[in-house]
């Protein structure tokens, strides 16, 4: 199901079992896997790969060449960035897209800074500003986000 008010570049590949809601922009070369759901008002940058069973809620911004692996959850209004030194006309721009590993969960309104990897099964609290990689199964929250050394139960990791 793709809402008719979605803007999809002709070079994007969306599995027929995926759902994409209204007013979302899907860039060139994006791949969206089976049974994934993309909420309304999202921006999925060109060359991004979204795995199977991913849930991306309303208002999420994913820059070009991002990776979201299978069964990850991204809460509403999460913003990922890929430019360490954003300036208009920056000729030295070097993209550092984010990576969200399998089964990771990111809470509403979190901000993920350039080049950050969210490890498999990791959890990021709502409103966190993540400046460093989050290790496999860790829970992190706060501004700036800090690991709280609470790991996800094994059953949830195996999902």
FIDRENFI-194858 format. One record per atom (N, C-alpha, C): atom name; x, y, z; residue in three letters; residue number from 1. Coordinates in steps of 0.001 Angstrom, whole numbers, plus 500000, padded with zeros to 6 digits. Layout:
<'CA',<X,Y,Z>,'ALA',NUM>
...
***
This chain:
<'N',<500842,498830,500000>,'UNK',1>
<'CA',<500000,500000,500000>,'UNK',1>
<'C',<500889,501235,500000>,'UNK',1>
<'N',<500766,502023,498972>,'UNK',2>
<'CA',<501478,503297,498908>,'UNK',2>
<'C',<500438,504395,498734>,'UNK',2>
<'N',<500414,505318,499655>,'UNK',3>
<'CA',<499433,506401,499594>,'UNK',3>
<'C',<499671,507233,498335>,'UNK',3>
<'N',<498603,507642,497646>,'UNK',4>
<'CA',<498770,508390,496395>,'UNK',4>
<'C',<499440,509756,496564>,'UNK',4>
<'N',<499495,510267,497777>,'UNK',5>
<'CA',<500156,511560,497996>,'UNK',5>
<'C',<501607,511414,498444>,'UNK',5>
<'N',<502189,510254,498186>,'UNK',6>
<'CA',<503602,510020,498458>,'UNK',6>
<'C',<504408,510384,497221>,'UNK',6>
<'N',<505564,511021,497419>,'UNK',7>
<'CA',<506443,511406,496310>,'UNK',7>
<'C',<507572,510376,496223>,'UNK',7>
<'N',<507514,509516,495209>,'UNK',8>
<'CA',<508485,508432,495069>,'UNK',8>
<'C',<509274,508618,493786>,'UNK',8>
<'N',<510598,508662,493911>,'UNK',9>
<'CA',<511448,508742,492736>,'UNK',9>
<'C',<511291,507446,491939>,'UNK',9>
<'N',<511236,507536,490601>,'UNK',10>
<'CA',<511040,506322,489799>,'UNK',10>
<'C',<512130,505271,489994>,'UNK',10>
<'N',<513305,505648,490478>,'UNK',11>
<'CA',<514396,504704,490685>,'UNK',11>
<'C',<514369,504019,492047>,'UNK',11>
<'N',<513315,504239,492837>,'UNK',12>
<'CA',<513202,503597,494146>,'UNK',12>
<'C',<512568,502219,493989>,'UNK',12>
<'N',<512929,501288,494883>,'UNK',13>
<'CA',<512362,499933,494872>,'UNK',13>
<'C',<511677,499685,496209>,'UNK',13>
<'N',<510355,499532,496161>,'UNK',14>
<'CA',<509569,499324,497379>,'UNK',14>
<'C',<508872,497978,497263>,'UNK',14>
<'N',<509123,497098,498228>,'UNK',15>
<'CA',<508485,495785,498205>,'UNK',15>
<'C',<506966,495949,498228>,'UNK',15>
<'N',<506267,495074,497521>,'UNK',16>
<'CA',<504814,495188,497400>,'UNK',16>
<'C',<504089,495006,498727>,'UNK',16>
<'N',<504725,494397,499730>,'UNK',17>
<'CA',<504090,494234,501040>,'UNK',17>
<'C',<504361,495404,501981>,'UNK',17>
<'N',<505188,496363,501575>,'UNK',18>
<'CA',<505488,497536,502399>,'UNK',18>
<'C',<504330,498530,502352>,'UNK',18>
<'N',<504269,499393,503365>,'UNK',19>
<'CA',<503270,500456,503406>,'UNK',19>
<'C',<503994,501793,503549>,'UNK',19>
<'N',<503571,502765,502736>,'UNK',20>
<'CA',<504145,504115,502806>,'UNK',20>
<'C',<502977,505090,502855>,'UNK',20>
<'N',<502949,505943,503865>,'UNK',21>
<'CA',<501830,506858,504077>,'UNK',21>
<'C',<502063,508207,503403>,'UNK',21>
<'N',<501075,509060,503467>,'UNK',22>
<'CA',<501007,510321,502724>,'UNK',22>
<'C',<502133,511295,503066>,'UNK',22>
<'N',<502470,512090,502067>,'UNK',23>
<'CA',<503402,513220,502184>,'UNK',23>
<'C',<504821,512800,502553>,'UNK',23>
<'N',<505164,511569,502251>,'UNK',24>
<'CA',<506525,511089,502443>,'UNK',24>
<'C',<507269,511216,501120>,'UNK',24>
<'N',<508561,511536,501203>,'UNK',25>
<'CA',<509413,511653,500019>,'UNK',25>
<'C',<510402,510494,500051>,'UNK',25>
<'N',<510430,509721,498968>,'UNK',26>
<'CA',<511336,508584,498827>,'UNK',26>
<'C',<512288,508896,497678>,'UNK',26>
<'N',<513584,508988,497971>,'UNK',27>
<'CA',<514578,509402,496983>,'UNK',27>
<'C',<515009,508314,496014>,'UNK',27>
<'N',<515800,508724,495064>,'UNK',28>
<'CA',<516358,507847,494028>,'UNK',28>
<'C',<517183,506724,494658>,'UNK',28>
<'N',<517005,505502,494170>,'UNK',29>
<'CA',<517819,504383,494611>,'UNK',29>
<'C',<517500,503841,495987>,'UNK',29>
<'N',<516415,504310,496600>,'UNK',30>
<'CA',<516010,503795,497908>,'UNK',30>
<'C',<515473,502381,497737>,'UNK',30>
<'N',<515788,501515,498688>,'UNK',31>
<'CA',<515231,500166,498709>,'UNK',31>
<'C',<514508,499978,500039>,'UNK',31>
<'N',<513210,499624,499973>,'UNK',32>
<'CA',<512413,499374,501173>,'UNK',32>
<'C',<511974,497919,501144>,'UNK',32>
<'N',<512339,497181,502188>,'UNK',33>
<'CA',<512106,495743,502242>,'UNK',33>
<'C',<510694,495343,502604>,'UNK',33>
<'N',<510446,494041,502600>,'UNK',34>
<'CA',<509112,493499,502856>,'UNK',34>
<'C',<508578,493864,504237>,'UNK',34>
<'N',<507289,494085,504284>,'UNK',35>
<'CA',<506540,494329,505519>,'UNK',35>
<'C',<507038,495525,506323>,'UNK',35>
<'N',<507736,496441,505688>,'UNK',36>
<'CA',<508158,497667,506367>,'UNK',36>
<'C',<507046,498695,506261>,'UNK',36>
<'N',<507000,499598,507234>,'UNK',37>
<'CA',<505982,500647,507270>,'UNK',37>
<'C',<506680,501987,507450>,'UNK',37>
<'N',<506393,502923,506544>,'UNK',38>
<'CA',<506948,504272,506611>,'UNK',38>
<'C',<505786,505226,506865>,'UNK',38>
<'N',<505837,505960,507950>,'UNK',39>
<'CA',<504758,506879,508317>,'UNK',39>
<'C',<504692,508090,507408>,'UNK',39>
<'N',<503737,508947,507673>,'UNK',40>
<'CA',<503560,510155,506868>,'UNK',40>
<'C',<504627,511193,507184>,'UNK',40>
<'N',<504807,512114,506261>,'UNK',41>
<'CA',<505708,513263,506424>,'UNK',41>
<'C',<507152,512871,506722>,'UNK',41>
<'N',<507619,511776,506123>,'UNK',42>
<'CA',<509012,511355,506290>,'UNK',42>
<'C',<509816,511752,505060>,'UNK',42>
<'N',<511132,511839,505230>,'UNK',43>
<'CA',<512047,512047,504111>,'UNK',43>
<'C',<513052,510905,504159>,'UNK',43>
<'N',<513100,510118,503080>,'UNK',44>
<'CA',<514039,509004,502973>,'UNK',44>
<'C',<515006,509351,501844>,'UNK',44>
<'N',<516228,509732,502199>,'UNK',45>
<'CA',<517213,510221,501233>,'UNK',45>
<'C',<517669,509175,500245>,'UNK',45>
<'N',<518158,509658,499109>,'UNK',46>
<'CA',<518551,508765,498014>,'UNK',46>
<'C',<519592,507745,498471>,'UNK',46>
<'N',<519490,506542,497884>,'UNK',47>
<'CA',<520450,505488,498172>,'UNK',47>
<'C',<520297,504832,499525>,'UNK',47>
<'N',<519226,505125,500246>,'UNK',48>
<'CA',<519004,504539,501568>,'UNK',48>
<'C',<518466,503121,501436>,'UNK',48>
<'N',<518885,502246,502336>,'UNK',49>
<'CA',<518403,500870,502372>,'UNK',49>
<'C',<517646,500639,503670>,'UNK',49>
<'N',<516409,500175,503534>,'UNK',50>
<'CA',<515556,499873,504685>,'UNK',50>
<'C',<515199,498399,504592>,'UNK',50>
<'N',<515496,497650,505638>,'UNK',51>
<'CA',<515320,496203,505621>,'UNK',51>
<'C',<513890,495739,505795>,'UNK',51>
<'N',<513766,494479,506169>,'UNK',52>
<'CA',<512470,493837,506355>,'UNK',52>
<'C',<511871,494186,507716>,'UNK',52>
<'N',<510555,494418,507733>,'UNK',53>
<'CA',<509836,494610,508982>,'UNK',53>
<'C',<510219,495844,509768>,'UNK',53>
<'N',<510768,496838,509105>,'UNK',54>
<'CA',<511169,498086,509760>,'UNK',54>
<'C',<509930,498965,509944>,'UNK',54>
<'N',<509848,499660,511069>,'UNK',55>
<'CA',<508768,500621,511305>,'UNK',55>
<'C',<509391,501995,511521>,'UNK',55>
<'N',<509051,502908,510631>,'UNK',56>
<'CA',<509524,504290,510715>,'UNK',56>
<'C',<508291,505156,510898>,'UNK',56>
<'N',<508217,505843,512018>,'UNK',57>
<'CA',<507032,506616,512362>,'UNK',57>
<'C',<507029,507997,511692>,'UNK',57>
<'N',<505955,508728,511861>,'UNK',58>
<'CA',<505734,510033,511248>,'UNK',58>
<'C',<506872,511021,511521>,'UNK',58>
<'N',<507234,511769,510483>,'UNK',59>
<'CA',<508137,512905,510635>,'UNK',59>
<'C',<509617,512573,510721>,'UNK',59>
<'N',<510027,511394,510329>,'UNK',60>
<'CA',<511440,510996,510421>,'UNK',60>
<'C',<512216,511529,509218>,'UNK',60>
<'N',<513442,512003,509463>,'UNK',61>
<'CA',<514361,512441,508411>,'UNK',61>
<'C',<515539,511493,508383>,'UNK',61>
<'N',<515726,510808,507244>,'UNK',62>
<'CA',<516884,509926,507020>,'UNK',62>
<'C',<517683,510487,505856>,'UNK',62>
<'N',<518948,510892,506056>,'UNK',63>
<'CA',<519731,511456,504963>,'UNK',63>
<'C',<520136,510402,503934>,'UNK',63>
<'N',<520713,510859,502850>,'UNK',64>
<'CA',<521172,509982,501775>,'UNK',64>
<'C',<522066,508866,502302>,'UNK',64>
<'N',<521942,507701,501681>,'UNK',65>
<'CA',<522806,506538,501933>,'UNK',65>
<'C',<522733,505978,503343>,'UNK',65>
<'N',<521635,506207,504042>,'UNK',66>
<'CA',<521444,505634,505375>,'UNK',66>
<'C',<521163,504141,505250>,'UNK',66>
<'N',<521417,503422,506340>,'UNK',67>
<'CA',<521112,501990,506402>,'UNK',67>
<'C',<520277,501731,507641>,'UNK',67>
<'N',<519117,501077,507438>,'UNK',68>
<'CA',<518262,500653,508549>,'UNK',68>
<'C',<518015,499163,508347>,'UNK',68>
<'N',<518568,498359,509234>,'UNK',69>
<'CA',<518472,496906,509077>,'UNK',69>
<'C',<517124,496369,509566>,'UNK',69>
<'N',<516901,495084,509316>,'UNK',70>
<'CA',<515637,494407,509607>,'UNK',70>
<'C',<515136,494646,511030>,'UNK',70>
<'N',<513817,494808,511125>,'UNK',71>
<'CA',<513066,494867,512374>,'UNK',71>
<'C',<513461,496012,513302>,'UNK',71>
<'N',<514083,497052,512758>,'UNK',72>
<'CA',<514381,498245,513555>,'UNK',72>
<'C',<513107,499073,513713>,'UNK',72>
<'N',<513052,499863,514773>,'UNK',73>
<'CA',<511939,500775,515033>,'UNK',73>
<'C',<512510,502175,515193>,'UNK',73>
<'N',<511930,503135,514469>,'UNK',74>
<'CA',<512335,504534,514590>,'UNK',74>
<'C',<511082,505335,514930>,'UNK',74>
<'N',<511075,505933,516102>,'UNK',75>
<'CA',<509911,506656,516607>,'UNK',75>
<'C',<509654,507959,515870>,'UNK',75>
<'N',<508530,508591,516190>,'UNK',76>
<'CA',<508147,509816,515491>,'UNK',76>
<'C',<509153,510953,515684>,'UNK',76>
<'N',<509340,511697,514605>,'UNK',77>
<'CA',<510160,512915,514610>,'UNK',77>
<'C',<511614,512695,515001>,'UNK',77>
<'N',<512148,511517,514703>,'UNK',78>
<'CA',<513577,511271,514896>,'UNK',78>
<'C',<514307,511896,513708>,'UNK',78>
<'N',<515406,512585,513995>,'UNK',79>
<'CA',<516201,513234,512955>,'UNK',79>
<'C',<517607,512662,512957>,'UNK',79>
<'N',<518002,512149,511790>,'UNK',80>
<'CA',<519368,511675,511580>,'UNK',80>
<'C',<520099,512748,510782>,'UNK',80>
<'N',<521377,512952,511063>,'UNK',81>
<'CA',<522159,513937,510315>,'UNK',81>
<'C',<523374,513244,509708>,'UNK',81>
<'N',<523964,513874,508686>,'UNK',82>
<'CA',<525136,513257,508045>,'UNK',82>
<'C',<526247,514258,507761>,'UNK',82>
<'N',<526137,515472,508256>,'UNK',83>
<'CA',<527121,516518,507968>,'UNK',83>
<'C',<527638,517104,509279>,'UNK',83>
<'N',<528919,516876,509585>,'UNK',84>
<'CA',<529504,517381,510838>,'UNK',84>
<'C',<529644,518903,510876>,'UNK',84>
<'N',<529814,519505,509707>,'UNK',85>
<'CA',<530049,520949,509650>,'UNK',85>
<'C',<529089,521596,508664>,'UNK',85>
<'N',<527801,521630,508977>,'UNK',86>
<'CA',<526818,522142,508012>,'UNK',86>
<'C',<526956,523644,507803>,'UNK',86>
<'N',<527135,524016,506571>,'UNK',87>
<'CA',<527213,525418,506164>,'UNK',87>
<'C',<526654,525518,504762>,'UNK',87>
<'N',<525978,526589,504465>,'UNK',88>
<'CA',<525522,526828,503095>,'UNK',88>
<'C',<526752,526960,502206>,'UNK',88>
<'N',<526734,526282,501068>,'UNK',89>
<'CA',<527847,526370,500130>,'UNK',89>
<'C',<529092,525629,500557>,'UNK',89>
<'N',<529000,524728,501513>,'UNK',90>
<'CA',<530147,523977,502001>,'UNK',90>
<'C',<530680,523070,500891>,'UNK',90>
<'N',<531837,523384,500342>,'UNK',91>
<'CA',<532421,522571,499268>,'UNK',91>
<'C',<533212,521384,499810>,'UNK',91>
<'N',<533466,521350,501116>,'UNK',92>
<'CA',<534209,520253,501729>,'UNK',92>
<'C',<533273,519233,502380>,'UNK',92>
<'N',<531998,519289,502032>,'UNK',93>
<'CA',<531001,518378,502616>,'UNK',93>
<'C',<531394,516922,502388>,'UNK',93>
<'N',<531380,516151,503475>,'UNK',94>
<'CA',<531650,514724,503381>,'UNK',94>
<'C',<530553,514002,504169>,'UNK',94>
<'N',<529687,513297,503457>,'UNK',95>
<'CA',<528558,512624,504101>,'UNK',95>
<'C',<529018,511520,505036>,'UNK',95>
<'N',<528391,511458,506200>,'UNK',96>
<'CA',<528607,510392,507175>,'UNK',96>
<'C',<527232,509868,507578>,'UNK',96>
<'N',<526623,509030,506719>,'UNK',97>
<'CA',<525264,508566,507005>,'UNK',97>
<'C',<525203,507620,508194>,'UNK',97>
<'N',<524051,507562,508845>,'UNK',98>
<'CA',<523882,506697,510009>,'UNK',98>
<'C',<523642,505247,509615>,'UNK',98>
<'N',<523861,504359,510592>,'UNK',99>
<'CA',<523546,502935,510441>,'UNK',99>
<'C',<522725,502527,511660>,'UNK',99>
<'N',<521567,501929,511389>,'UNK',100>
<'CA',<520719,501398,512452>,'UNK',100>
<'C',<520695,499885,512257>,'UNK',100>
<'N',<521249,499166,513203>,'UNK',101>
<'CA',<521374,497711,513078>,'UNK',101>
<'C',<520081,496989,513452>,'UNK',101>
<'N',<520052,495719,513133>,'UNK',102>
<'CA',<518887,494848,513296>,'UNK',102>
<'C',<518271,494954,514699>,'UNK',102>
<'N',<516963,495190,514728>,'UNK',103>
<'CA',<516208,495172,515973>,'UNK',103>
<'C',<516447,496342,516903>,'UNK',103>
<'N',<517181,497371,516457>,'UNK',104>
<'CA',<517389,498549,517298>,'UNK',104>
<'C',<516089,499343,517404>,'UNK',104>
<'N',<515953,500115,518465>,'UNK',105>
<'CA',<514762,500922,518692>,'UNK',105>
<'C',<515179,502330,519114>,'UNK',105>
<'N',<514611,503330,518429>,'UNK',106>
<'CA',<514965,504721,518699>,'UNK',106>
<'C',<513696,505475,519074>,'UNK',106>
<'N',<513693,506079,520246>,'UNK',107>
<'CA',<512519,506765,520773>,'UNK',107>
<'C',<512235,508098,520100>,'UNK',107>
<'N',<511022,508574,520289>,'UNK',108>
<'CA',<510511,509797,519673>,'UNK',108>
<'C',<511432,510992,519902>,'UNK',108>
<'N',<511633,511759,518837>,'UNK',109>
<'CA',<512348,513020,518932>,'UNK',109>
<'C',<513841,512919,519148>,'UNK',109>
<'N',<514409,511737,519077>,'UNK',110>
<'CA',<515859,511597,519241>,'UNK',110>
<'C',<516579,512245,518058>,'UNK',110>
<'N',<517788,512695,518296>,'UNK',111>
<'CA',<518654,513270,517257>,'UNK',111>
<'C',<519892,512408,517183>,'UNK',111>
<'N',<520198,511919,515983>,'UNK',112>
<'CA',<521348,511045,515775>,'UNK',112>
<'C',<522358,511808,514921>,'UNK',112>
<'N',<523550,512065,515459>,'UNK',113>
<'CA',<524552,512875,514778>,'UNK',113>
<'C',<525308,512065,513725>,'UNK',113>
<'N',<526078,512747,512855>,'UNK',114>
<'CA',<526718,512094,511710>,'UNK',114>
<'C',<527594,510908,512084>,'UNK',114>
<'N',<527502,509850,511248>,'UNK',115>
<'CA',<528377,508700,511373>,'UNK',115>
<'C',<528086,507768,512528>,'UNK',115>
<'N',<527013,508012,513257>,'UNK',116>
<'CA',<526707,507188,514423>,'UNK',116>
<'C',<526080,505872,513987>,'UNK',116>
<'N',<526490,504792,514660>,'UNK',117>
<'CA',<525908,503472,514450>,'UNK',117>
<'C',<525143,503083,515700>,'UNK',117>
<'N',<523886,502693,515500>,'UNK',118>
<'CA',<523061,502188,516594>,'UNK',118>
<'C',<523117,500667,516489>,'UNK',118>
<'N',<523702,500017,517483>,'UNK',119>
<'CA',<523959,498581,517427>,'UNK',119>
<'C',<522708,497724,517459>,'UNK',119>
<'N',<522853,496469,517063>,'UNK',120>
<'CA',<521742,495517,517046>,'UNK',120>
<'C',<521106,495420,518423>,'UNK',120>
<'N',<519779,495498,518462>,'UNK',121>
<'CA',<519046,495363,519709>,'UNK',121>
<'C',<519200,496516,520679>,'UNK',121>
<'N',<519908,497572,520292>,'UNK',122>
<'CA',<520106,498726,521185>,'UNK',122>
<'C',<518826,499543,521289>,'UNK',122>
<'N',<518709,500304,522370>,'UNK',123>
<'CA',<517571,501197,522559>,'UNK',123>
<'C',<518080,502602,522843>,'UNK',123>
<'N',<517466,503580,522161>,'UNK',124>
<'CA',<517784,504989,522368>,'UNK',124>
<'C',<516533,505637,522935>,'UNK',124>
<'N',<516670,506314,524060>,'UNK',125>
<'CA',<515530,506946,524707>,'UNK',125>
<'C',<514998,508148,523947>,'UNK',125>
<'N',<513735,508433,524166>,'UNK',126>
<'CA',<513081,509581,523542>,'UNK',126>
<'C',<513828,510861,523884>,'UNK',126>
<'N',<514017,511719,522893>,'UNK',127>
<'CA',<514658,513009,523089>,'UNK',127>
<'C',<516166,512980,523231>,'UNK',127>
<'N',<516776,511822,523140>,'UNK',128>
<'CA',<518230,511715,523290>,'UNK',128>
<'C',<518946,512410,522138>,'UNK',128>
<'N',<520124,512921,522421>,'UNK',129>
<'CA',<521013,513439,521383>,'UNK',129>
<'C',<522213,512501,521362>,'UNK',129>
<'N',<522281,511669,520324>,'UNK',130>
<'CA',<523283,510606,520264>,'UNK',130>
<'C',<524485,511093,519472>,'UNK',130>
<'N',<525611,511229,520162>,'UNK',131>
<'CA',<526833,511751,519563>,'UNK',131>
<'C',<527871,510666,519295>,'UNK',131>
<'N',<527665,509460,519871>,'UNK',132>
<'CA',<528614,508357,519736>,'UNK',132>
<'C',<527860,507077,519430>,'UNK',132>
<'N',<528578,506092,518883>,'UNK',133>
<'CA',<527974,504796,518596>,'UNK',133>
<'C',<527335,504216,519854>,'UNK',133>
<'N',<526220,503502,519643>,'UNK',134>
<'CA',<525553,502775,520724>,'UNK',134>
<'C',<525831,501298,520470>,'UNK',134>
<'N',<526408,500642,521440>,'UNK',135>
<'CA',<526848,499257,521272>,'UNK',135>
<'C',<525667,498296,521263>,'UNK',135>
<'N',<525917,497106,520746>,'UNK',136>
<'CA',<524936,496037,520670>,'UNK',136>
<'C',<524203,495864,521997>,'UNK',136>
<'N',<522879,495941,521964>,'UNK',137>
<'CA',<522039,495679,523125>,'UNK',137>
<'C',<522033,496737,524208>,'UNK',137>
<'N',<522815,497800,524092>,'UNK',138>
<'CA',<522849,498840,525125>,'UNK',138>
<'C',<521605,499717,525086>,'UNK',138>
<'N',<521334,500343,526213>,'UNK',139>
<'CA',<520283,501344,526318>,'UNK',139>
<'C',<520968,502671,526612>,'UNK',139>
<'N',<520563,503710,525886>,'UNK',140>
<'CA',<521170,505025,526075>,'UNK',140>
<'C',<520083,506088,526060>,'UNK',140>
<'N',<520281,507132,526853>,'UNK',141>
<'CA',<519362,508260,526829>,'UNK',141>
<'C',<520053,509481,527398>,'UNK',141>
<'N',<519429,510638,527224>,'UNK',142>
<'CA',<519958,511882,527762>,'UNK',142>
<'C',<520537,512793,526705>,'UNK',142>
<'N',<520998,513973,527188>,'UNK',143>
<'CA',<521584,514991,526319>,'UNK',143>
<'C',<522891,515438,526955>,'UNK',143>
<'N',<524032,515046,526406>,'UNK',144>
<'CA',<524183,514061,525337>,'UNK',144>
<'C',<523869,512667,525873>,'UNK',144>
<'N',<523525,511760,524971>,'UNK',145>
<'CA',<523148,510399,525357>,'UNK',145>
<'C',<524343,509665,525955>,'UNK',145>
<'N',<524067,508909,526983>,'UNK',146>
<'CA',<525084,508082,527645>,'UNK',146>
<'C',<524534,506672,527806>,'UNK',146>
<'N',<525382,505674,527594>,'UNK',147>
<'CA',<524979,504284,527785>,'UNK',147>
<'C',<524673,504052,529255>,'UNK',147>
<'N',<523596,503361,529513>,'UNK',148>
<'CA',<523184,503087,530888>,'UNK',148>
<'C',<523442,501637,531277>,'UNK',148>
<'N',<524156,500903,530401>,'UNK',149>
<'CA',<524550,499514,530661>,'UNK',149>
<'C',<523380,498612,531012>,'UNK',149>
<'N',<522250,498881,530407>,'UNK',150>
<'CA',<521104,497994,530551>,'UNK',150>
<'C',<520906,497325,529210>,'UNK',150>
<'N',<521017,496035,529190>,'UNK',151>
<'CA',<520880,495349,527919>,'UNK',151>
<'C',<519467,494843,527732>,'UNK',151>
<'N',<519107,494709,526469>,'UNK',152>
<'CA',<517790,494214,526101>,'UNK',152>
<'C',<517701,492731,526422>,'UNK',152>
<'N',<516530,492248,526882>,'UNK',153>
<'CA',<516373,490810,527120>,'UNK',153>
<'C',<516683,490000,525868>,'UNK',153>
<'N',<517256,488813,526045>,'UNK',154>
<'CA',<517678,487978,524924>,'UNK',154>
<'C',<516548,487697,523945>,'UNK',154>
<'N',<515328,487496,524428>,'UNK',155>
<'CA',<514192,487204,523540>,'UNK',155>
<'C',<513953,488337,522565>,'UNK',155>
<'N',<514095,489569,523000>,'UNK',156>
<'CA',<513887,490717,522116>,'UNK',156>
<'C',<514997,490821,521077>,'UNK',156>
<'N',<516231,490464,521446>,'UNK',157>
<'CA',<517355,490509,520507>,'UNK',157>
<'C',<517175,489509,519377>,'UNK',157>
<'N',<516550,488384,519681>,'UNK',158>
<'CA',<516403,487307,518707>,'UNK',158>
<'C',<515258,487528,517738>,'UNK',158>
<'N',<514510,488574,517907>,'UNK',159>
<'CA',<513348,488855,517061>,'UNK',159>
<'C',<513663,488864,515605>,'UNK',159>
***
